[in-house]
Amino acid sequence: MERREPTPFTPDEKARFVVSMSEWLAKELLEKGSTRLAGVDTPGNQANFQEVATRVSAMLQRKVITVSSSHGMTFELVNEQIPGQERSAITP
């Protein structure tokens, strides 16, 4: 069954979402290495979380791999640094 796209965020809601979810995802990835979110199954939600993953990658200065499907989205923190960048102070 295809899910309907939820009401889009306002610009303020999206900015708050990206900041708070980036902090959460960075913490999860540093603690566990990967995480899966089952409710991320619409194109709009996946685009929002892709933006979060890109932000987390920049924050941690490490690659974050995302895999999307109709059942959710998986995020994985790669152990190697992004070429040409030094490790972040918050990276273990």
Buried (B, 14 or more C-beta within 10 A) or exposed (E): EEEEEEEEBEEEEEEEBBEEBBBEBBEBBBEEEEBEBEEBBBEEBBEBBBBBBBBBBBBBBBBBEBEBEEEBBBBBBBEEBBEEEEEBEEBE
